[in-house]
Amino acid sequence: MSWYKPADIGLATRNQLAGLGLGARLFVRLLSTFFGSFRRFGLIRDQIHFLGNYSLAIIAVSGLFVGFVFGLQGYYTLQRYGSSEALGLLVALSLVRELGPVVTALLFAGRAGTSLTAEIGLMKAGEQISVMEMMAVDPVQRILAPRFWAGIIVMPLLAAVFSAMGIIGGWVVGVLMIGVDAGAFWSQIQGGVDVWKDVGNGFIKSVVFGFTVTFVALLQGFEAQATPEGVASATTRTVVVASLAVLGLDFIMTAMMFTI
């Protein structure tokens, strides 16, 4: 007995293709707003404050505790091989290359991404977007674009804060609590972390993740059904889709950056 009819499969496939088409059209429209959006930088500035300032606390605290954990785990692992002085390098490379951009993007999706989706979805449910279209105001240019470019700007800054707080957390545990030599801790970081290869690649990752998370959040909010249930479902999809996209892109970019 078949659970699905061919017509149901065809309808689901058509809906998925239609969703991809809508996403591609929105993507192109957002890219085309680059110059127009930055001519009205005040709108982007307000969104930078909204997305970045309100996410700063959770990013900083999370980075600090991740640094605590890495300081403990890294020390006990390196101690087996007599390399406990390399604790600083281990913590710094792990954060700058991988954990900083990835964990920041996941937290950004949970904090700022859901907020963007809910905000756009509620505006759609309240017919504010329809009213703007009736008044010949482009909602993509006025509402979505400032949030899109602000998310791309904010993500690298938040990732840098996360990595810096993580390194401080590793220093607190390794140097102050366990007793690793402070000079060795910082000199290993200074000598082993390459600005272009390590910090630069982490920066590129954070920009791509900011682009991805913000676009997913805006797309889900813009396509949400104009009901409370629709907005709730769109908010959930934002977290799921953005998180999976971040992890998948992280694997692809890591393979390209550190194996070629």
MARTIKOL-539469 format. One record per residue (C-alpha): residue number from 1; residue in three letters; x, y, z. Coordinates in Angstrom, 2 decimals, padded with zeros to 5 digits. Example, Ala and Ser with C-alpha at 12.3 -4.5 7.8 and 13.67 -1.06 7.14 Angstrom:
2
ATOM  resi  resn       c1       c2       c3
ATOM     1   ALA   012.30  -004.50   007.80
ATOM     2   SER   013.67  -001.06   007.14
//
This chain:
260
ATOM  resi  resn       c1       c2       c3
ATOM     1   MET   000.00   000.00   000.00
ATOM     2   SER   001.44   003.34  -001.04
ATOM     3   TRP   001.39   006.16   001.45
ATOM     4   TYR   001.99   008.85  -001.18
ATOM     5   LYS   000.26   009.35  -004.49
ATOM     6   PRO   002.25   010.53  -007.54
ATOM     7   ALA   000.22   013.74  -007.52
ATOM     8   ASP   001.28   014.44  -003.91
ATOM     9   ILE   004.93   013.89  -004.77
ATOM    10   GLY   004.62   016.17  -007.79
ATOM    11   LEU   002.93   018.89  -005.72
ATOM    12   ALA   005.62   018.71  -003.03
ATOM    13   THR   008.36   018.88  -005.67
ATOM    14   ARG   006.73   021.85  -007.35
ATOM    15   ASN   006.39   023.67  -004.04
ATOM    16   GLN   010.05   023.07  -003.24
ATOM    17   LEU   011.13   024.37  -006.65
ATOM    18   ALA   008.86   027.39  -006.24
ATOM    19   GLY   010.44   028.06  -002.84
ATOM    20   LEU   013.92   027.87  -004.37
ATOM    21   GLY   012.85   030.27  -007.08
ATOM    22   LEU   011.48   032.77  -004.57
ATOM    23   GLY   014.66   032.50  -002.52
ATOM    24   ALA   016.84   033.08  -005.59
ATOM    25   ARG   014.80   036.13  -006.61
ATOM    26   LEU   015.01   037.60  -003.11
ATOM    27   PHE   018.74   036.89  -003.03
ATOM    28   VAL   019.31   038.81  -006.28
ATOM    29   ARG   017.13   041.70  -005.11
ATOM    30   LEU   019.05   041.97  -001.84
ATOM    31   LEU   022.39   042.05  -003.65
ATOM    32   SER   021.10   044.74  -005.97
ATOM    33   THR   020.33   046.98  -002.98
ATOM    34   PHE   023.98   047.32  -001.94
ATOM    35   PHE   024.62   050.90  -003.08
ATOM    36   GLY   021.13   052.12  -002.29
ATOM    37   SER   021.24   050.71   001.24
ATOM    38   PHE   024.57   052.29   002.15
ATOM    39   ARG   023.39   055.67   000.92
ATOM    40   ARG   020.92   055.47   003.82
ATOM    41   PHE   023.41   054.15   006.33
ATOM    42   GLY   021.32   055.24   009.29
ATOM    43   LEU   018.97   052.31   008.73
ATOM    44   ILE   021.89   049.87   008.69
ATOM    45   ARG   023.39   051.51   011.77
ATOM    46   ASP   020.19   050.97   013.74
ATOM    47   GLN   020.12   047.31   012.75
ATOM    48   ILE   023.79   046.88   013.65
ATOM    49   HIS   022.91   048.13   017.12
ATOM    50   PHE   019.86   045.85   017.31
ATOM    51   LEU   021.60   042.70   016.06
ATOM    52   GLY   025.06   043.24   017.52
ATOM    53   ASN   024.60   045.03   020.81
ATOM    54   TYR   021.78   042.80   021.99
ATOM    55   SER   023.73   039.66   021.03
ATOM    56   LEU   026.99   040.80   022.62
ATOM    57   ALA   026.32   039.49   026.13
ATOM    58   ILE   025.52   035.91   025.13
ATOM    59   ILE   028.43   035.84   022.68
ATOM    60   ALA   030.96   037.12   025.23
ATOM    61   VAL   029.80   034.86   028.07
ATOM    62   SER   029.65   031.81   025.81
ATOM    63   GLY   033.14   032.52   024.49
ATOM    64   LEU   034.50   032.84   028.01
ATOM    65   PHE   033.08   029.51   029.14
ATOM    66   VAL   034.21   027.76   025.96
ATOM    67   GLY   037.69   029.07   026.72
ATOM    68   PHE   037.44   027.68   030.25
ATOM    69   VAL   036.56   024.24   028.91
ATOM    70   PHE   039.28   024.30   026.26
ATOM    71   GLY   041.83   025.39   028.84
ATOM    72   LEU   041.03   022.38   031.03
ATOM    73   GLN   040.66   019.79   028.28
ATOM    74   GLY   043.63   021.08   026.32
ATOM    75   TYR   045.94   021.07   029.32
ATOM    76   TYR   045.16   017.49   030.35
ATOM    77   THR   045.59   016.32   026.75
ATOM    78   LEU   048.86   018.17   026.13
ATOM    79   GLN   050.27   017.15   029.52
ATOM    80   ARG   050.40   013.53   028.36
ATOM    81   TYR   052.95   014.50   025.71
ATOM    82   GLY   054.86   017.04   027.78
ATOM    83   SER   053.59   019.96   025.70
ATOM    84   SER   051.50   021.88   028.19
ATOM    85   GLU   053.27   025.12   027.16
ATOM    86   ALA   051.45   024.86   023.80
ATOM    87   LEU   048.10   025.33   025.53
ATOM    88   GLY   047.77   028.91   024.29
ATOM    89   LEU   048.35   027.89   020.69
ATOM    90   LEU   045.80   025.08   020.94
ATOM    91   VAL   043.14   027.36   022.38
ATOM    92   ALA   043.82   030.19   019.94
ATOM    93   LEU   043.85   028.06   016.78
ATOM    94   SER   040.74   026.14   017.80
ATOM    95   LEU   038.83   029.36   018.41
ATOM    96   VAL   040.10   031.47   015.54
ATOM    97   ARG   039.83   028.77   012.89
ATOM    98   GLU   036.71   026.87   013.89
ATOM    99   LEU   034.85   027.46   017.12
ATOM   100   GLY   034.79   031.24   016.95
ATOM   101   PRO   032.97   031.56   013.62
ATOM   102   VAL   030.87   028.38   013.96
ATOM   103   VAL   029.59   028.77   017.53
ATOM   104   THR   029.03   032.49   017.02
ATOM   105   ALA   026.96   031.74   013.91
ATOM   106   LEU   024.87   029.16   015.79
ATOM   107   LEU   024.27   031.57   018.65
ATOM   108   PHE   023.54   034.36   016.18
ATOM   109   ALA   020.96   032.17   014.46
ATOM   110   GLY   019.28   031.41   017.79
ATOM   111   ARG   019.33   034.97   019.08
ATOM   112   ALA   019.26   037.41   016.16
ATOM   113   GLY   018.00   035.12   013.38
ATOM   114   THR   014.83   034.17   015.20
ATOM   115   SER   014.26   037.81   016.12
ATOM   116   LEU   014.53   038.86   012.46
ATOM   117   THR   012.17   036.11   011.31
ATOM   118   ALA   009.59   036.91   013.96
ATOM   119   GLU   009.81   040.64   013.27
ATOM   120   ILE   009.34   040.28   009.51
ATOM   121   GLY   006.67   037.62   009.97
ATOM   122   LEU   004.67   039.79   012.36
ATOM   123   MET   004.94   042.73   009.98
ATOM   124   LYS   003.54   040.49   007.25
ATOM   125   ALA   000.78   039.19   009.54
ATOM   126   GLY  -000.11   042.77   010.47
ATOM   127   GLU  -000.26   043.67   006.76
ATOM   128   GLN   002.39   046.35   007.20
ATOM   129   ILE   004.33   044.99   004.23
ATOM   130   SER   001.18   045.04   002.07
ATOM   131   VAL   000.53   048.64   003.08
ATOM   132   MET   004.09   049.61   002.10
ATOM   133   GLU   003.62   048.00  -001.31
ATOM   134   MET   000.35   049.92  -001.79
ATOM   135   MET   002.24   053.14  -000.99
ATOM   136   ALA   004.86   052.28  -003.66
ATOM   137   VAL   007.53   051.62  -001.02
ATOM   138   ASP   009.72   048.61  -001.77
ATOM   139   PRO   009.74   046.46   001.41
ATOM   140   VAL   012.91   044.68   000.28
ATOM   141   GLN   014.79   047.98   000.01
ATOM   142   ARG   013.29   049.55   003.13
ATOM   143   ILE   012.89   046.58   005.51
ATOM   144   LEU   014.98   043.59   004.44
ATOM   145   ALA   018.11   045.15   002.95
ATOM   146   PRO   019.26   047.12   006.06
ATOM   147   ARG   018.89   043.99   008.20
ATOM   148   PHE   020.69   041.88   005.61
ATOM   149   TRP   023.78   044.07   005.34
ATOM   150   ALA   023.83   044.72   009.09
ATOM   151   GLY   023.93   040.96   009.76
ATOM   152   ILE   026.90   040.56   007.41
ATOM   153   ILE   028.76   043.40   009.17
ATOM   154   VAL   027.95   042.25   012.69
ATOM   155   MET   028.91   038.57   012.42
ATOM   156   PRO   032.71   039.04   012.04
ATOM   157   LEU   032.71   041.48   014.96
ATOM   158   LEU   030.84   039.05   017.19
ATOM   159   ALA   033.11   036.18   016.11
ATOM   160   ALA   036.15   038.27   017.04
ATOM   161   VAL   034.64   038.99   020.48
ATOM   162   PHE   033.91   035.28   020.96
ATOM   163   SER   037.46   034.26   020.05
ATOM   164   ALA   039.01   036.98   022.22
ATOM   165   MET   036.91   036.01   025.24
ATOM   166   GLY   037.71   032.33   024.63
ATOM   167   ILE   041.44   033.03   024.63
ATOM   168   ILE   041.05   035.02   027.86
ATOM   169   GLY   039.11   032.11   029.35
ATOM   170   GLY   041.87   029.69   028.35
ATOM   171   TRP   044.44   032.02   029.92
ATOM   172   VAL   042.49   032.24   033.18
ATOM   173   VAL   042.27   028.46   033.51
ATOM   174   GLY   045.70   027.60   032.13
ATOM   175   VAL   047.82   030.33   033.68
ATOM   176   LEU   045.98   031.53   036.78
ATOM   177   MET   044.39   028.27   037.91
ATOM   178   ILE   046.67   025.48   036.65
ATOM   179   GLY   049.98   027.32   036.57
ATOM   180   VAL   051.12   027.23   032.94
ATOM   181   ASP   053.87   029.77   032.29
ATOM   182   ALA   052.28   033.01   031.10
ATOM   183   GLY   055.16   033.88   028.80
ATOM   184   ALA   054.97   030.49   027.08
ATOM   185   PHE   051.19   030.80   026.76
ATOM   186   TRP   051.29   034.13   024.92
ATOM   187   SER   054.50   033.50   022.96
ATOM   188   GLN   053.04   030.30   021.51
ATOM   189   ILE   050.01   032.25   020.32
ATOM   190   GLN   052.16   035.02   018.86
ATOM   191   GLY   054.46   032.65   017.03
ATOM   192   GLY   051.96   030.02   015.91
ATOM   193   VAL   048.89   031.96   014.77
ATOM   194   ASP   049.23   033.26   011.22
ATOM   195   VAL   047.31   036.45   010.55
ATOM   196   TRP   046.38   035.68   006.96
ATOM   197   LYS   045.97   031.90   007.05
ATOM   198   ASP   044.30   031.50   010.43
ATOM   199   VAL   042.70   034.83   011.35
ATOM   200   GLY   041.93   035.66   007.71
ATOM   201   ASN   040.24   032.35   007.02
ATOM   202   GLY   038.24   032.65   010.22
ATOM   203   PHE   037.14   036.11   009.12
ATOM   204   ILE   036.02   034.79   005.73
ATOM   205   LYS   034.04   032.04   007.46
ATOM   206   SER   032.31   034.52   009.75
ATOM   207   VAL   031.31   036.74   006.81
ATOM   208   VAL   029.88   033.76   004.91
ATOM   209   PHE   028.03   032.56   008.01
ATOM   210   GLY   026.62   036.03   008.66
ATOM   211   PHE   025.46   036.19   005.05
ATOM   212   THR   023.84   032.75   005.29
ATOM   213   VAL   022.13   033.11   008.67
ATOM   214   THR   020.76   036.57   007.94
ATOM   215   PHE   019.46   035.59   004.50
ATOM   216   VAL   017.76   032.45   005.85
ATOM   217   ALA   016.13   034.45   008.65
ATOM   218   LEU   014.83   037.14   006.30
ATOM   219   LEU   013.64   034.61   003.72
ATOM   220   GLN   011.71   032.58   006.29
ATOM   221   GLY   010.12   035.70   007.73
ATOM   222   PHE   009.23   037.11   004.30
ATOM   223   GLU   007.63   033.82   003.19
ATOM   224   ALA   005.91   033.05   006.50
ATOM   225   GLN   002.18   032.54   006.53
ATOM   226   ALA   000.37   035.55   007.96
ATOM   227   THR  -000.82   033.69   011.05
ATOM   228   PRO   000.64   033.17   014.54
ATOM   229   GLU   001.24   029.51   013.69
ATOM   230   GLY   002.94   030.47   010.46
ATOM   231   VAL   005.29   032.89   012.20
ATOM   232   ALA   006.15   030.28   014.85
ATOM   233   SER   006.88   027.65   012.19
ATOM   234   ALA   009.05   030.10   010.25
ATOM   235   THR   011.03   030.94   013.38
ATOM   236   THR   011.69   027.25   014.02
ATOM   237   ARG   012.74   026.70   010.41
ATOM   238   THR   015.19   029.58   010.68
ATOM   239   VAL   017.11   027.90   013.50
ATOM   240   VAL   017.10   024.47   011.84
ATOM   241   VAL   018.00   025.57   008.30
ATOM   242   ALA   020.57   028.16   009.38
ATOM   243   SER   022.31   025.78   011.78
ATOM   244   LEU   022.55   022.99   009.20
ATOM   245   ALA   023.74   025.44   006.55
ATOM   246   VAL   026.46   026.78   008.87
ATOM   247   LEU   027.76   023.31   009.71
ATOM   248   GLY   027.72   022.21   006.07
ATOM   249   LEU   029.45   025.36   004.84
ATOM   250   ASP   032.03   025.05   007.61
ATOM   251   PHE   033.05   021.61   006.36
ATOM   252   ILE   033.27   022.79   002.76
ATOM   253   MET   035.28   025.91   003.56
ATOM   254   THR   037.61   024.08   005.93
ATOM   255   ALA   038.33   021.52   003.23
ATOM   256   MET   039.06   024.31   000.75
ATOM   257   MET   041.10   026.53   003.06
ATOM   258   PHE   043.33   024.09   004.92
ATOM   259   THR   043.81   021.22   002.46
ATOM   260   ILE   044.53   023.02  -000.80
//
